[in-house]
Amino acid sequence: MIWETLKEQRRTLRRPIGHIGTILTEPDARPHYCIVMDDSDGGVRISIPHDFELPDKFILRRYSGREARYKVVWRKGHLIGAQLIGKRREQTTHSVGGAAMNTK
């Protein structure tokens, strides 16, 4: 019964992911790795390292090359729930040996 109540409060369906993602706190900042636990049309749940202090806003880059800006809406230990800000977009450069390569 309680699960049905929680399910009804969700605006969109969560999709389990379980892939490694890269967190960027600023466009040229050193990346930090995380695990993307699940996502939905409006947000994401990630697991971050215990020694990483995640700011309230960040960029999450997926293995697929998609990236998006997020805003933290809840924190529970190393688990973070974040809301999508704006639109997701494909990454246009890939880093190879420390050098960026344009893919378009």
N, C-alpha and C positions, 0 to 999 in steps of 0.2 A: 504494500500500500504506500509506504513512504517513497519507494523507488518510482512509482507512477507519478507522485507529486513532483519529485525532482525532475523527472523526464519532461513533464508538461511545462516547467519553467524554462527549459532550454528553447532558444529561438530556432536553432538549426541543429541538425544531427551531427554528432561527433564521429569522425572516422579515425580508427586506430592507424598509426603510422609506424612508430618504432625505428625511425631512421636518424642518423647523425645530421645535425644542422650546424651552421656557423652563425654566431652572434657578432654583430658589429655594433659598437656603441657610438661610433662616429664613422663617416664614410672612409677615412684613411686609417682608422684605428686597427690595432692588432686584433685578429679574430679570436674568439673563444668558442669552444665546442660545446654542444648540448645534445640532448636526445629529444627529438620531437615525438612526444608520447601520442598525441592525437591532435586533429585539427577539425575545424568546422568552417562554414562560410564566413563566420564573424570573428574567429579567433583561433588560438592555439594553446595547448598545454605542453610545457617543456620541462625537462629535468636538467638542472645546471650543476656544475661542480660545487662542492661545499665551500671552496675558497674563493669563489667568484662573486663579487657584489654587482648584481645586475641593476643598471639604472632604470628609471621608470619608463623611458622610451628607448627603443632599440630597433635595429634592422636584423631580420632573420633570413639567412640564405639557406635554401634547401639544396640537397644533393643534386636535384634536377636542374639547378641553376635559377629557379624562381626565387625572388626575394621580395620582402614586404616589410613595412614599418608596423611596429606594434607598441601598445601601451599596456603596462602591467595593471591588472585589475585585482589580482589576489596573489598572495605568497603563502606557501605552507612548507617550511623547511627549504629543501632544494627543488620543490615543485613550484612552477609559476604558471598562472593563467593570464593570458594577454589578449587584448582586443585588437583586431586589425584596424589600422589607420590608413585610409586611402585604398589604393588598389594594389594587387600583386602584380609583379612584372618579371619578365625574363631578364636574367643577367646578360649584359652585352660584352663583358670581358671575362677572361679566365686567366688565372695566375699560373704561369708555368715557370718553375725555377726562380720565382721571385719577380718575374717580368710579366706585365699584363699584356694579353693578346686580345685584339678586337676580333669578335666572332661574326660581325655583320659587315 
